[in-house]
């Protein structure tokens, strides 16, 4: 073969190789762009609307008939954690394509209500279509003052038997779920959990956290805990505190072996990751706590749910700001664990920009809903088929 012919053949082969490489790369780029576009939505709770300066702390559940109930703290005058803050809700009957107007579901005059924790009880024989509990807190002073023993924090719930259309009067449960020595106190935030398997099937479990002054010292400690009800909210029992000091905002889900897995924020910032605690008796004891090193975290809230893929065992899905930049919260991601939270090998970033708190809901048809904060403009909602996340 002549040299010119050989050169022409090489050019042809290079061109073919280039086309093949691009063919392999383009689908991946299209998938990534689809994931980002799927979450490019208008805010569900838009800052500066509805008479509120700022919306924070998202929580979401889906009722048995498919109604989505999305909750948030509505902060009247600024974005501070303490002030004139109500809990508001919007509902959707078409998988999040359209939403109702704003409804106030908890208030404390011109003081604070916060940390909304909705959970759907589907196992109460008195309510065949399910009953929604909204657990939350109220306070009469800021967190740092509560931690010093000033002021008071209280724990409440309201219940709805008609998918959030109406709510029963608030019920205070502080004495059952908060030790007297505790100062600051928070629930979750994000959705709660009803156990679906094992000896404690039907138990409603609510993650929480607290602070307390150390005896004989000016030091203030604290950690995550949980509380639960085995009689559909008639009575509540305080569970133990996890052994890892400095843990705070937490989320929980049930793993495939029936164990309860709780993921907590490390308030100390020393681990730069999530702290996982496991219980094999529904939150009555914590067997161990450990650092989830493949879930880096800047010290922020996260959300966890259990999902059963068709024909497979349940997996855990988790959302958080997957980085260790304590000055800038960005890069909201979904992670997956197939071994009860021991490892999280797969991650998908769904929002590369500024993002903070989030809450997940497994929807009908194998879809995942995520309600998350974009600091600039409020709280957004997006839906993605779970099978296309990873």
C-alpha positions as CSV (number, residue, x, y, z in Angstrom):
1,X,0.0,0.0,0.0
2,X,1.3,3.4,-0.9
3,X,2.3,5.9,1.9
4,X,-0.5,8.3,0.9
5,X,-3.1,5.5,1.0
6,X,-1.8,4.4,4.4
7,X,-2.1,8.0,5.8
8,X,-5.7,8.3,4.4
9,X,-6.6,5.0,6.1
10,X,-5.2,6.2,9.4
11,X,-7.3,9.3,9.1
12,X,-10.4,7.3,8.5
13,X,-9.7,5.0,11.4
14,X,-9.1,8.0,13.7
15,X,-12.4,9.5,12.5
16,X,-14.2,6.3,13.2
17,X,-12.6,6.1,16.7
18,X,-13.6,9.7,17.4
19,X,-17.2,9.0,16.5
20,X,-17.3,5.9,18.6
21,X,-15.9,7.7,21.6
22,X,-18.3,10.5,21.3
23,X,-21.2,8.0,20.9
24,X,-20.2,6.5,24.2
25,X,-19.8,9.9,26.0
26,X,-22.9,11.6,24.7
27,X,-25.5,9.4,26.5
28,X,-23.7,9.9,29.8
29,X,-23.8,13.7,29.2
30,X,-27.5,13.5,28.2
31,X,-28.3,11.5,31.4
32,X,-26.5,14.1,33.5
33,X,-28.2,17.0,31.9
34,X,-31.6,15.2,32.3
35,X,-31.0,14.8,36.0
36,X,-30.1,18.5,36.4
37,X,-33.1,19.6,34.3
38,X,-35.5,17.4,36.2
39,X,-34.7,19.5,39.3
40,X,-34.7,22.9,37.6
41,X,-38.0,23.9,39.1
42,X,-39.6,27.0,40.4
43,X,-39.6,27.2,44.2
44,X,-42.5,25.6,46.0
45,X,-42.0,27.9,49.0
46,X,-40.6,31.1,47.4
47,X,-38.8,33.5,49.7
48,X,-40.6,36.8,50.0
49,X,-44.0,35.4,49.1
50,X,-47.1,34.7,51.3
51,X,-46.2,37.4,53.7
52,X,-42.9,35.7,54.8
53,X,-39.4,36.8,54.3
54,X,-37.9,33.4,54.2
55,X,-38.8,29.7,54.1
56,X,-36.5,27.0,55.5
57,X,-36.5,23.4,57.0
58,X,-38.4,21.2,54.4
59,X,-40.4,18.0,55.2
60,X,-42.6,15.9,53.0
61,X,-44.7,12.7,53.1
62,X,-47.2,11.0,50.7
63,X,-50.4,9.6,52.1
64,X,-51.9,6.2,51.0
65,X,-54.2,7.9,48.4
66,X,-51.1,9.6,46.8
67,X,-51.5,13.1,48.3
68,X,-48.2,14.8,48.8
69,X,-47.9,17.1,51.9
70,X,-45.0,19.5,51.9
71,X,-44.1,21.4,55.0
72,X,-41.7,24.3,55.8
73,X,-40.9,26.8,58.5
74,X,-42.2,30.2,57.3
75,X,-40.0,32.9,58.9
76,X,-41.8,36.3,59.0
77,X,-39.1,38.9,59.4
78,X,-35.8,37.4,58.5
79,X,-34.1,34.0,58.0
80,X,-32.9,33.7,61.6
81,X,-33.6,30.4,63.5
82,X,-35.6,32.2,66.2
83,X,-38.3,34.7,65.8
84,X,-41.9,34.9,64.4
85,X,-41.9,31.5,62.7
86,X,-44.9,29.4,61.7
87,X,-45.1,25.9,60.1
88,X,-46.9,26.0,56.8
89,X,-48.0,23.3,54.3
90,X,-48.9,22.8,50.6
91,X,-50.5,19.7,49.2
92,X,-50.6,18.1,45.8
93,X,-52.9,15.4,44.3
94,X,-51.0,14.9,41.0
95,X,-47.5,13.9,42.1
96,X,-46.3,17.4,42.5
97,X,-47.4,18.9,39.1
98,X,-49.6,21.4,40.9
99,X,-50.0,22.5,44.5
100,X,-52.5,24.0,46.8
101,X,-52.2,27.4,48.4
102,X,-50.3,28.0,51.6
103,X,-51.9,26.6,54.8
104,X,-50.6,27.4,58.4
105,X,-50.6,24.2,60.4
106,X,-48.7,25.3,63.6
107,X,-48.0,28.6,65.3
108,X,-46.9,30.0,68.6
109,X,-48.1,33.6,68.5
110,X,-45.1,35.7,67.4
111,X,-42.6,33.2,68.7
112,X,-41.1,30.1,67.2
113,X,-42.6,26.8,66.0
114,X,-40.2,24.7,64.0
115,X,-38.6,21.4,63.0
116,X,-41.7,19.9,61.3
117,X,-41.7,16.1,61.3
118,X,-44.6,14.6,59.4
119,X,-45.3,10.8,59.5
120,X,-48.1,8.8,58.1
121,X,-49.7,6.1,60.3
122,X,-51.1,3.4,57.9
123,X,-51.7,0.7,60.5
124,X,-54.3,2.2,62.8
125,X,-57.6,0.2,62.3
126,X,-59.6,3.2,63.2
127,X,-58.3,5.1,60.2
128,X,-58.5,2.9,57.1
129,X,-57.2,5.7,54.9
130,X,-54.3,6.5,57.2
131,X,-53.7,9.4,59.6
132,X,-50.9,12.0,59.3
133,X,-49.0,13.1,62.4
134,X,-47.1,16.4,62.4
135,X,-44.6,16.5,65.3
136,X,-42.9,19.8,66.0
137,X,-41.4,22.0,68.6
138,X,-42.0,25.5,70.0
139,X,-39.7,27.8,71.9
140,X,-39.7,31.1,73.7
141,X,-36.1,32.0,73.2
142,X,-33.1,31.2,70.9
143,X,-31.2,28.0,70.8
144,X,-28.1,29.3,72.6
145,X,-30.1,30.6,75.4
146,X,-32.1,27.3,75.7
147,X,-28.7,25.5,75.9
148,X,-27.8,27.7,78.9
149,X,-31.0,26.7,80.7
150,X,-32.9,29.9,79.9
151,X,-36.5,29.8,78.5
152,X,-38.3,26.6,77.5
153,X,-38.8,24.3,74.5
154,X,-41.9,22.2,74.0
155,X,-42.8,19.3,71.8
156,X,-46.2,18.9,70.2
157,X,-48.1,17.0,67.5
158,X,-51.2,17.6,65.4
159,X,-53.1,14.9,63.5
160,X,-55.1,14.8,60.3
161,X,-57.4,12.0,59.1
162,X,-58.2,13.7,55.8
163,X,-54.9,14.1,54.1
164,X,-54.1,17.4,55.7
165,X,-57.3,19.2,54.8
166,X,-58.1,19.7,58.5
167,X,-56.0,19.2,61.7
168,X,-57.0,18.3,65.2
169,X,-56.0,20.6,68.1
170,X,-52.3,20.5,69.1
171,X,-51.3,17.9,71.8
172,X,-48.3,18.6,74.0
173,X,-46.0,15.6,74.7
174,X,-43.0,17.4,76.2
175,X,-43.2,15.5,79.5
176,X,-43.0,12.2,77.8
177,X,-40.2,12.9,75.3
178,X,-37.9,15.5,76.9
179,X,-35.8,15.1,80.0
180,X,-36.1,18.0,82.5
181,X,-32.3,18.6,82.4
182,X,-32.3,19.2,78.7
183,X,-32.1,22.8,77.4
184,X,-32.2,23.1,73.6
185,X,-34.4,20.5,71.9
186,X,-35.2,19.7,68.3
187,X,-37.1,17.1,66.4
188,X,-35.5,15.5,63.3
189,X,-36.2,17.7,61.1
190,X,-37.7,16.0,58.0
191,X,-40.2,13.1,57.9
192,X,-40.6,10.5,60.7
193,X,-40.9,6.8,60.3
194,X,-43.4,3.9,60.9
195,X,-41.7,0.5,61.2
196,X,-43.2,-2.0,58.7
197,X,-41.5,-5.2,59.8
198,X,-40.3,-7.1,62.9
199,X,-41.6,-7.3,66.4
200,X,-42.2,-3.5,66.6
201,X,-44.2,-3.3,63.4
202,X,-46.4,-0.2,63.5
203,X,-44.2,1.7,65.8
204,X,-43.9,5.4,65.0
205,X,-40.4,6.6,65.5
206,X,-39.3,10.3,65.6
207,X,-35.6,11.3,65.6
208,X,-34.6,14.1,67.9
209,X,-31.6,15.9,69.6
210,X,-30.9,17.9,72.7
211,X,-28.4,19.7,74.8
212,X,-27.7,19.8,78.5
213,X,-25.3,21.4,80.9
214,X,-22.7,19.0,82.2
215,X,-22.8,18.4,86.0
216,X,-20.3,20.6,87.9
217,X,-19.2,22.4,84.7
218,X,-20.0,25.2,82.4
219,X,-19.7,22.9,79.4
220,X,-22.8,22.1,77.4
221,X,-23.1,18.7,75.8
222,X,-25.7,16.9,73.9
223,X,-26.5,14.3,71.3
224,X,-29.2,12.7,69.1
225,X,-31.9,10.6,70.5
226,X,-35.3,9.2,69.4
227,X,-38.8,8.7,70.8
228,X,-41.7,6.5,69.7
229,X,-45.3,5.5,70.1
230,X,-46.7,1.9,69.9
231,X,-50.3,2.9,70.3
232,X,-50.8,5.3,67.3
233,X,-49.9,8.4,69.2
234,X,-51.9,8.0,72.4
235,X,-48.7,7.6,74.5
236,X,-45.0,8.3,73.7
237,X,-41.8,6.9,75.1
238,X,-38.4,8.6,75.2
239,X,-35.6,6.4,73.8
240,X,-31.9,6.5,74.8
241,X,-29.3,9.0,73.6
242,X,-26.7,7.8,71.1
243,X,-23.2,7.4,72.5
244,X,-21.7,9.8,70.0
245,X,-21.6,13.2,71.7
246,X,-22.2,16.3,69.5
247,X,-24.7,14.6,67.2
248,X,-27.8,16.6,66.4
249,X,-30.3,16.8,63.5
250,X,-31.1,13.2,62.5
251,X,-33.1,11.1,60.1
252,X,-34.0,7.4,60.3
253,X,-35.1,4.5,58.1
254,X,-35.6,0.7,58.4
255,X,-33.0,-1.5,56.7
256,X,-33.6,-4.8,54.9
257,X,-32.8,-6.8,58.1
258,X,-35.4,-4.9,60.1
259,X,-32.8,-2.8,62.0
260,X,-33.4,0.9,62.5
261,X,-30.6,3.1,61.0
262,X,-30.3,6.7,62.1
263,X,-28.0,9.2,60.4
264,X,-27.0,12.2,62.4
265,X,-25.3,15.5,61.8
266,X,-21.9,15.9,63.6
267,X,-22.3,19.2,65.3
268,X,-18.7,19.2,66.4
269,X,-17.4,19.1,62.8
270,X,-14.6,16.8,63.7
271,X,-15.6,13.8,61.6
272,X,-16.5,15.8,58.4
273,X,-19.1,13.1,57.8
274,X,-22.4,11.7,58.9
275,X,-22.7,9.6,62.1
276,X,-24.6,6.4,61.8
277,X,-26.3,4.7,64.8
278,X,-28.0,1.2,64.5
279,X,-30.7,-0.3,66.7
280,X,-32.1,-3.9,66.4
281,X,-35.0,-3.3,68.8
282,X,-36.8,-0.3,67.2
283,X,-34.9,2.4,68.9
284,X,-35.0,1.1,72.5
285,X,-31.2,0.6,72.5
286,X,-28.4,1.8,70.2
287,X,-26.0,-1.0,69.4
288,X,-23.3,1.2,68.0
289,X,-22.4,4.5,66.3
290,X,-19.8,5.0,63.7
291,X,-18.5,7.5,61.1
292,X,-20.0,7.0,57.6
293,X,-16.7,8.0,55.8
294,X,-18.3,7.7,52.4
295,X,-20.9,10.3,53.3
296,X,-18.9,13.5,53.7
297,X,-20.9,16.3,55.2
298,X,-20.1,19.9,56.2
299,X,-22.4,19.7,59.3
300,X,-25.8,20.0,57.8
301,X,-29.2,18.2,57.8
302,X,-29.9,15.1,55.7
303,X,-32.8,12.8,54.8
304,X,-33.0,9.0,54.5
305,X,-35.7,6.6,53.2
306,X,-36.0,2.9,52.5
307,X,-36.9,1.8,48.9
308,X,-37.5,-1.7,47.6
309,X,-36.5,-2.1,43.9
310,X,-38.7,-4.6,42.0
311,X,-37.4,-8.1,42.6
312,X,-34.6,-6.9,45.0
313,X,-34.1,-6.3,48.8
314,X,-34.7,-2.9,50.2
315,X,-32.0,-0.3,49.8
316,X,-31.4,3.0,51.7
317,X,-31.4,6.3,49.9
318,X,-29.9,9.4,51.5
319,X,-29.7,13.0,50.6
320,X,-27.2,15.6,51.9
321,X,-24.8,18.3,50.9
322,X,-22.0,15.9,49.9
323,X,-18.9,17.9,50.7
324,X,-16.8,19.0,53.7
325,X,-16.8,22.8,52.9
326,X,-18.1,24.2,56.2
327,X,-18.2,27.7,54.7
328,X,-20.3,26.9,51.6
329,X,-23.1,24.3,51.5
330,X,-23.3,23.2,47.9
331,X,-23.6,20.0,45.8
332,X,-26.8,18.3,47.0
333,X,-26.6,14.6,46.3
334,X,-28.5,11.3,46.5
335,X,-26.5,8.3,47.8
336,X,-27.4,4.6,48.0
337,X,-26.6,1.8,50.4
338,X,-27.5,-1.9,49.8
339,X,-26.0,-3.2,53.1
340,X,-28.0,-1.4,55.8
341,X,-26.0,1.8,55.8
342,X,-22.5,0.2,56.3
343,X,-21.4,1.5,52.9
344,X,-22.6,4.1,50.4
345,X,-20.8,3.4,47.1
346,X,-23.1,5.2,44.7
347,X,-23.8,9.0,44.6
348,X,-25.6,11.3,42.2
349,X,-25.3,15.1,42.5
350,X,-28.6,16.6,41.6
351,X,-27.9,20.3,42.4
352,X,-24.3,21.6,42.0
353,X,-25.2,25.0,43.3
354,X,-26.0,26.4,46.7
355,X,-28.1,23.9,48.6
356,X,-28.8,23.0,52.2
357,X,-31.6,21.0,54.0
358,X,-33.6,18.4,52.1
359,X,-36.3,15.7,52.6
360,X,-37.0,12.6,50.6
361,X,-40.2,10.8,49.8
362,X,-40.6,7.5,48.0
363,X,-43.6,8.1,45.7
364,X,-45.8,5.7,43.8
365,X,-44.5,4.2,40.6
366,X,-40.9,4.0,41.7
367,X,-40.3,7.7,41.8
368,X,-38.3,9.8,44.3
369,X,-39.5,13.2,45.4
370,X,-37.1,15.6,47.0
371,X,-37.9,18.9,48.7
372,X,-34.7,20.9,49.2
373,X,-33.5,24.4,50.0
374,X,-31.8,26.6,47.5
375,X,-30.6,29.4,49.7
376,X,-31.2,32.2,47.2
377,X,-34.9,31.7,46.4
378,X,-36.5,29.2,48.8
379,X,-37.5,25.6,48.8
380,X,-37.8,23.6,45.6
381,X,-39.5,20.2,44.8
382,X,-38.4,17.8,42.1
383,X,-39.2,14.2,41.0
384,X,-37.0,11.6,39.5
385,X,-37.5,7.9,38.6
386,X,-35.3,6.0,41.2
387,X,-34.0,3.6,38.5
388,X,-32.4,6.5,36.6
389,X,-30.7,8.1,39.6
390,X,-27.5,6.0,39.5
